[in-house]
């Protein structure tokens, strides 16, 4: 079924229509498979005079009124999406989610033998669509065995945001206004026992959804040219929703050109799985930019991470890479093995050493190449923290990394350990003088540090051969996320990084 282009919504039964008004809908399931592509939009939105809301909602969506000074019709997604549902781009229309909005039900760990009674959902979102949520308990989750196809374009990104943002009341410091996007897949993770009988005991942080399984190449769909803004919500201390959470997501899933802006927790957190990512922009996360845990064994290439200034002394980093669980001996752990290339991390202006640009712990066996770690002058935090002996034993590999922080290694007991691991690599600069420059069209946001284009010092570093390190990577002649001012992969589909592109 791969490649099949779904062009219309499947017919809804009368009973399903009744359920849609109550926030749920069910359509005939086409079975498991890749139902990517557009559809459901009827050839594009019908023009309406500016500021005129649509008169109604598409079939399968609940009409819940108007928003933005009555200029947009709000069409609410069903809370349970079974079968195929397309969110079409329509003039005068914006979409919403309310509460825990699920795509499919949990189909279990094995694609060949789905859980009896479970049902698949396939959610397709057309380019240019905007979806908002109103509170911390509102989030969208794609369950194991289901898929999402949110594929925007460079000129028509898909936007997930908050009601406050739609109503124009967000500021540069707004955050935590809704839950975020969660994807659960069937790829291996540290909390799965993958010998017979196969069981998974892990649940996705901030939810009760199970994740993980025995399919490294599991396919949860495609996410391209997507913004996720003002998300993140603390369910309980240490149990939070992020901007984008991926748990047990397999390498068959595509994640490319994604921005997370002003998450109150992490920008992106990855729990286990084998998903690969490209072209990430994480701006203003209140906790970590990219956070990994429970055995992620995928890769990420081309990323810009800029942190907001701290408002607390809790540890926060551009990278926080963990392997968990730490309760078992290192030799028997399913440790995280992240592969990272061409990132530029701009750390916080921290008054304490609780913050670190890049933090690695619990035995994480990371490979990081061709990247730049920096923070602003006067920051008390270090560039790198190899936090424990287990991680030192795993010996993370650093190659062609340019660090330029006032303090190279986080002060304290781990400084010697961090130095030992970093200097064991090749082509690394531990205490450089950064010549990163802001983009010519850049906007200086008060809670961001937007300096990520290479200068002469960064350009002088010889990059490693990225595809030889990890086949997913593409070769570059430079380190960092952006080669020069002509390298504009981050422009157009993001907000807050260029003049006029406010968030």
N, C-alpha and C positions, 0 to 999 in steps of 0.2 A: 504493500500500500504506500511505500515511500514515494513522495513526489506528487501524490494525488492532490489536486487543487480544489479545495472546498469553496464553492461559489455561492451557495445559498445555505441558509439554516435548514436543518432537517425539520420536518413538520412536527409541530407540537400537538399533543393530544389535548382535548378539552380539559381533562383533569390537570394536566401540567400547566395550562394557562391559569387555572384557578390557583395553583400553587405559586405561580410567578408573582401574583399580586401579594402573596404573603412572604415573598423573599426567597423562593426556591423554584427551581424548574428542572425538568428532566426531559431530555430528548433521546431518541433512539441511538444507542451507542454503535459506532462503526467498528468497534473492536480496537485492539492495540495497534499502533502504527503512527507514522509521521504524516499528519494531515496539514502540512505547512502551506504557506501561501496566503494570499488575500482572500477576499470574498465577503459577501454579505452587505457590501456597500452600495450595490446597484449602480456601479460605474462612477462613483464619486458623489460628494454631497451636493444637494440641490441648493443653488444660491438663495440666500435670504438677505434682506436689508441688514446692514450692520446693527448689532444690538438687539436683533429680533430672535427670541427663543423659538425653537422648533415647537410645532403644535402638539406633538405626541412623541412616543418612544418606539423603537423597533420592537418587533415581536420577541418575547422572552425577557423583556426588561420592565421593571416596575417604574411607572411615572410617579416621582416623589416630589414634584414641584419645580420651583425656579431658584436660581442662585445668581450671585454676582449682579445685584441690583436688578433682578428679574430679566437679565439678558440671555440667560442660558437655561434650557430645559435639562433637568437632572433625571437621568435614566439609571436606575439602580440595578446592578448585577444580582442575579439570584445568589443566595448564600450557599447553595449546593448546585454545582454545575456538573451534570452527568451527560455523556455524549458530547456532541460538538456544538460550540457556541462561538459566534463571531461578534466582536464589538466593532461596529462599522463607524467610519468617520462620517459625521453628518453635520450640516450647518446648524448652528444654534443649539448644539447638543454637547453636554458634558456628562460623564458617567461617574457613578459613585459605588463604593462598597460599604456595607454596614455589618459590623461584627466580624466573626471569623467566616470568611468567604472561601469555600473549598472547591478546588477543581478535582473531581473524582473522589472516590473513597479509597482508603488504604488498600492496595491490592497485594500487599505482602512482599516477601523478599525475593520471590522467584518469578521471573517473567514467563517461564514456561508453564508454571502452575499457579495462576493467580488465586488469591484467597477466595473460597466459595462465597458467593453473594456480594462480592465487591463489584464496583462499577468504575469504568474509566471516564475521565473527562478530558476534553481537548478544547482549550481556550485560545482563540486567535484574536489578536488585537491589531487593527489596521494602523498604518502610519498616520501620525498627527493626532491620534486619540488622546484625550486627557481623562484621567480617572483620579478621583479624590476620595479621601476618607475624613471622618470628623472627630475621631478620638483614638486613644491608645489601644482600645480593644478591637479596633478595626484593622484587619490585615488580610492579605490574600495568600493562600497556601495551595501549592500544587502537590498533591499527594503522590506517593509511590505508584508508579504504573500509569500516571497521567502526564499530560504535556501542556506547555504554554508556548505559543508562537507570538511573541511580542516583537515585531520587526518594524521599527521605524526607518527613517532615512536621515541623511545628514541635514536635510532641510526640513524634514517633518519627523522629529523625534517623538516617541511616545512618552508621556509624562505621567508619573504617579506622584501625587502631592497631597497636601492637606486642604481642608475646606478654608482655613484661614488664608492660605496662599491664593486660592481662587477668589476670595473676597477682598484681597489686597491689603490684609492686615499683618502679614509677616514682615519681620525686620531681618537685619543681617545676623542677629543672634537667635532667631527663632529655631526651635528644634522640638523633637519629641511629641509631635502633634498627631501622629497615627502610628500604626504598628510596622508597616513595611511589607516587603515581598519575601515569601518563604518558599523554597523548592526542596522537596524531599525525594530522594532517589534510591536506587537499589544497588549502588556500588558499595564496595567494602568499606568498613570503618572500624575503629578500634574497639567499639563496644559490641561488635557482632562476633559471635562464635561461629566460624565458618566450617567447622567440622560437623558431621552428622550427630544429632539433628541440628540443623542450622537455626539459630535463634538470634534475634536482635533485641538487646535490652535498652538501647539508647532512644531517647526522645529528643526532638528538635528543641533547642533552647527557646523558651518563651511560649511553647505550645505543648500539646499532648500527642503530637504526631510522631509516629515511628519512622526511622530512616535506616538505610543500609541494606545490604544483601550480598548476592554472589555474582553481580554483573558489572565488572569494571567499565564496560562500554555502554552502560545504560543511557538512554536518550530521554531527557526530560523536555526537549524542545529547543527553541532558539530565542535568544534575547539579544537584540541588536538595536543600537541607537535609542537608548532608553535613559530617561532621567528619573531618579527616585529622590524626592526632596522632603525635608522636615519630618523625617520618620524617626523610629527608635522609641522604645517604651519599656520601662522597667516593670515587669510583672511582679518581681520580688528581688531582693538584693542578690546579685549574681545570676539573675535569670531574666535576660532582656531580649527584646526584639531589636533587630538592627535595621539598616537600610535594606540590604539584600542578604538573606541567609540561605546558604546552600548546604544541604546535609545529605551525605551519601549520593551526591550527584555524579553521574558517570561521564566518561569522555565523549560519548555520543552527543552530548548537549553542547550547544554553541552559546558562548557569552562573549560579545564583542561590541565595543563602544557603549560603555555603561558609565553613567555619572551618579554618584551618591553625594547629596549636598545636605549638610547640617543635620546629620543623624545625631540623636542624643546619646547613642551608644557607639558601636562600631559602624564604619561605613559598610564593609563587606565582611562577613564571617563565614568561613568554610569549615564544616565538620566532616572529616573523612571524605571518601569519594575520590574520583579521578578526573574531575572536570578541569578543563583548560580555559584560560581567559586571555583576552587581548584588549588593549586600548581602554584602560580604566582611568577615570578621573574621580578622585575622592577629596572633596573639599569640606572643611569645617566640621569633621567628625569630633564629637566631644570626648570619645574614648579613642579607640584605635582606628587607624585607617583600614588596613587589611589584617584581619585576625584569622588565624587558622588553628585547628584543633582536631583531635581524635583521628589522626591518621590520614590527612589529605596527601595524596600522591599524584598531584597534577602540576601544571605550570601556569605562569602568568607572565606576559610580555607586554611592554609599553604601558607604563602607569605613572600618573601624576598624583601625588598625595600631599596635600597641604593641610596642616592642622590648625585649629583655632587656638588662641591663647588659653592657658589653663585657668579654670576657676576652682580647682580643688587640688589636693596633693596626691590623689590616687594615681597609680602608674598608668601611663598612656603612651602610645607609640605610633609611628607610621606603620611599622610592622610589629605585630605581636604573634609569634609563631610558637605554638605549643604542640606537644605530642600526646599527652594524657592517654590512659591513666598512669599516674606516677606511682601507684600503689603496688605495681608488679615489677619484678626485676627488668632492667633495661633490655637484656638479651631476649626476653620473651614478649616484649611489647610490640604491638603493631604501630610503630612510630610514624609520625608525619615525615614525608620526604618532599617538601615543596621545592619546585624549580622556579627561579625568578630571574628575569632578564629585563634590562632597559627600564628601570624605574628611577624616578627622581622623587625623593622624600624630602619635604621641607618641614622640619620639626617646629615645635612650639617655642615661644619665648618664655621658657619656664624659670621661675625664681627658685625652684628646688630641683634636686636630682632625682625626684620620683619619676620624672618623665624621661623617655629615651626615644631616639629616632628609630632604632631597630632593636627589638628585644626577642631573644630566643631562649626557650626553657624546656624542661621535662624531656630532654633527649631528642629534640627536633633535629633531624638530619637534613638540613637545608643546603641547597646549592644556589648561590646568588652570584650573578655575573653582570658586568656592564652597567653598573648602576651608580647613582650619586646620592649620598646621604649628607644632609646639611641642616643647620639650624641658624637662627639669627644671632647676631653678635650679642654677647652678654648673657646668653642662656646658661643656666646652671646644669642642664642635662647633658648627658653624653650622646655621642653618635651611636655607639654599639654597646649592647649588654648581652654577653653569654652568661646567663643567670645562674647556672648550676653545673655540677660536675657531670651529670648525665649528658648534658648537651655538649660539654667539652669532649666527653668520651665518644659521642657520635661524630664529632669533628665536622661541623658544618663547613662547607667549602665556599670561600670568597675569592673571586677572580675579577680583576679589572674593576675594582670598586674605588671610587673617589670619595673620601670622607672629609668634610670641612665643617667641623664644629669647634666651638671654643674649648670643649673637652672631648677628646676622641672616644674615651671609654667611660661608661657610667662610673662615677666615683663610688668607692666602697670595695667590699670584698671580692666582687667579680671583675674588677678592672684588669688584674693580671691575667685572669682566664680569658677575657675578651681579647686582650692584646695577643696572647699566645695563639689563639685560633685565627685571628685576622692576619697576623704576620706570617702564618704558615701558608697562606695563599700566594698567588702570583699576580703581579701587575697592580698591586693595591697601594693606595695612598692613604695613610692613616691620619694625617694632619695637614691637609692641603689648604690653600687659600682660594676659596671659591670665586669664580668670575661669572657665575650664573647671572643672567639679566632678566628683567621682567619683559614680557612680550610687548612689542611696540604699541599694540592696541589694548594693552591690559588695563584693567580697572583695579585700583588699590582698595580692596575691601578691608574694613577695620578689623575683621576677625580672620583674615587670611594673610598668608605671605606668598605672593604669586610670582616667585622667581624660579623659573625652571628651564630656561633656554641656555644651552651650553655656551660658555665663554672659552677663552683661550686655554686656561688651565685644564678644564675638563676635556677639551678637544685633543689635548696632547696625550691622553691615555689611549693605549692600544686596546681595542676591544677583543674579547675572546670570541672564538668561533661558536656562535650560539647553537646552530643546528647539531654540531658535534656533541654538545652538552645535553641537548634534549631535542628530539626530532620535531616537536611542535614549534620550536622557535624558528624565526627567520633570521638570516644573517644581516648584520648592520656594520657600518663603518664607524660607529660612534657609540659612546656610552650614554646613559641617561635616557629619559623618555622622549626627548625632542632634540633633534640634531642642531637646528638653527631656526632663525625666524621664518624661513620658507617652509619649514616642516609644520604643517597646520592641521594634522589629523584631529586635534582637540577642538578645532573651531567649528562653529555653526550649530552643532547639535547639543552643546553644553550651555550652561548658564553661569554668569558671574565671572567668566574669565576674559571676556572681550567687551569693549565698549558697547553699550546698548543691550547686551544680553544679560539683563538682570534676572535674579532668581525670584 
